[in-house]
Each structure stands twice: as C-alpha cells, then as structure tokens.
Amino acid sequence: MEDSITEYKDMIIELGTNYGLNILFAIIILIIGLTIAGSAQRMVLGLCSKSKKIDHTLGAFFSSLARYVIIIFTILAVLDRFGVETASLIAILGAASLAIGLALQGTLSNVAAGVMLLIFRPFKVGDFIDAAGHAGTIKHLGLFVTEMATGDNVKIIIPNSQIWGSSIKNFSANSTRRVDMVIGIGYDDDIDKAITEIGSVIDGDDRAHKTPEPAMFVGELGASSVDIVVRVWTDAGNYWPLKAALTKNIKHRFDEKGISFPYPQQDVHIVSNVN
C-alpha cells in the first residue's frame, strides 16, 4: 500500500515538474509574444503615419496585419511546448487559407486593389474623378470599396477592383485646366472681327489666365459655319463657371456686333421636267 502511494506521489511530482515547466514557459512565451505584437503594431502604425504616401486606413491595416502574424507565431510556439505537431497544423491552416482565398477571391481582389489605390494615390478624398463608368467627387476610400457622390449628389459605391482595373480621369489633380470651346460663325461674317471680339470677352474675365495666352484660331470650315477654336487656361475650380460665362458673354457680344451664329441649312434645287 505504501509502495503504491509512493509511486503515485512520484508520478504526480514528475507530471507536475514536466507540465508545470511547460505551462510556465508557455505563459512566458505568450506574454513575450503579445508584448512584441503590440509593440510591432504601434511601430508600424507610427512609421506609416510619418509617410505622406501611406493613407491612415492603409497604416491601420498594415499594423493590424503585423500584430496578428506575430500572434499566430506565438500560438504555434505555445502549442509546440505541449508537444503538438505544429508542422501538420501549419499545413492545415495553409489548406484552409487557400480554400478561403478561393471562396473570397472577389473580395480579396477588392482588398488588393484598395491597397494599390491607397499606396499610389491616383486620387484622394475630395477629388472629382471619372472611373469605372462613373463620375463624381470622392467621399471615402476604403480597403474594399470607394464611395463617391455624383454632380446631383447621388451616392455611388464602387468595388475597388473595378476602379483599379479601369482608366482613371482625375479632374482635380492639377491646379489649372484648359477651357476648350468651338464657336461657329457664318461664312459672310468677318473672321478677324469675330476673333477680336472673342478675345475682348476673355480679357474682361479675371478668371481667365493671361499666361499661357488664350488661343483663338479657325479650326474647321464646316458645312454651314466657320468654326473658331477657343482655348483658355484657368484655375481648376473656375473651369465650369468660366466656360458658362464665356458662352453667355460671347453670344451677347456677337449679337451687339452683328456677328451671326449660323443654323444648319441645305440648298434644295427643284428641277421641273416639262414635256
């Protein structure tokens, strides 16, 4: 009886010694791993916040990714202390990740496109763009979707993969834009006079830049009009107001000076055959 008790005591002491040390080491590994994960998250977030090319959303994504990667390795190290075959566990996790990736490949492509948009920054919040068949002002740029508002304030949410996979026109990227207009006059009107009057209208608007100088020239002899091309540079924010003002004021000036805007017309010749 005493031998059995002694044997049980020795077994308990041996188990306590072996597993107690493993538990102690596992706790130490877990504490160190979580501490490193938190420090890595803060460090990555700090480095990203210092870079002007990395958006805050992307910085938060990278910092969280670094934290979770370290946590995963920490858990694997803890399991290894208890004799768990981590190699087979990693293989299972890899297979599961592949299956999840295939099931969510559309979502992951949006994330990849969102990362590329946040890194290369072809546009930012507040810019007016034309992409993926939609034109509007950017309201929010996330990892999955981009939110924009159209000119009539309709909210549009577009998957990032569609934007990244198409051409992007950013109308707000440059500080200046060129207003292009085509003004048609009649064949009987004086071309030089019309160009002079157009130049006078442009000079009277302070929003039109003097440098580069406005360009006015005959672009085409149309079917019913002489088409004068007008090119004027202005600030990007004044593009539409200036274009609307020039269109209106040129019409008024031509009416005052007797310069006509021709209508499309055709000459019809009737031939009568009289027997």
Phi, psi and omega in degrees: 000314180295325178296321179295318179296318179296322179295317178296320178298315179297322180293318180294319180296319180294316178295317180297322180293312183292303184286331177297317178294320178297317179296318179297314179295324179295318178296317179297315179299318181295317180296314180297317182296315179294324178295315179296321180298316178295319179294319179296320178298314180294322181293314180296319179296321178294318179295320180292324181291335179282338181273130179284343183272348183252121180290155180300322178299317180292323177297318178295323179294312181296319181294319177294322179298316178299319181297313183290327177297315179294322179297320179298314178295326177295316179298319178296321178294322178295316179296325179296329178296333180262013175083012179285134179287098183288336180297314178292326179294320178296321178297319179295316178297321178296316178296319179295320179297320178296317180296317179295320179298319178293322180289329184247031184296327177295316179294318180293326176294326176293321178295315179299318178294323178296320177297317180295320178294322181286333179279309186276341174049060174293344175204166179225172179299130181103345179282150175260120185230166172232112183207147178055032178081009180231144177237134180178181180266131181290126178255326180204138177237111181246185181285333184257315186225163174241132180254131177224162178239130180286176181300330177263021172065042173262129181282129179233130177247121185240131174300139185299328181296327179291322180289314182293331181273006180234168175288145183240123173257117179253106183280349182254000186293321182258150184285339180234154176221159180255128176272120179252128179224152174237117181250122180262134175236165181286158179293337180273353182276158180278116183296313182298322178295318180297317179296320179297316181293322177297317178298323179294320178296318180295316180297333181280356180250117183293343181284341178281128181286144176276334178229123353298153181293146175300143180248133177222123182203161179284119182266327184198147171262099186280183182294327182224008182207158170263117187267119179259123179273132180238127179230121184227134178267145180206171174295147183303323181288344181260007187302301184291318177299319180292317180298318179294319181293318180294319179300315180292313186289326176294321177298314179297318181295320179294323177296321180291324185266003177074026177265129189265152169255107187288150173262149175301132181215158179227141173268125182251122179253122180258122178255121180255123178264112180253119179277000000 
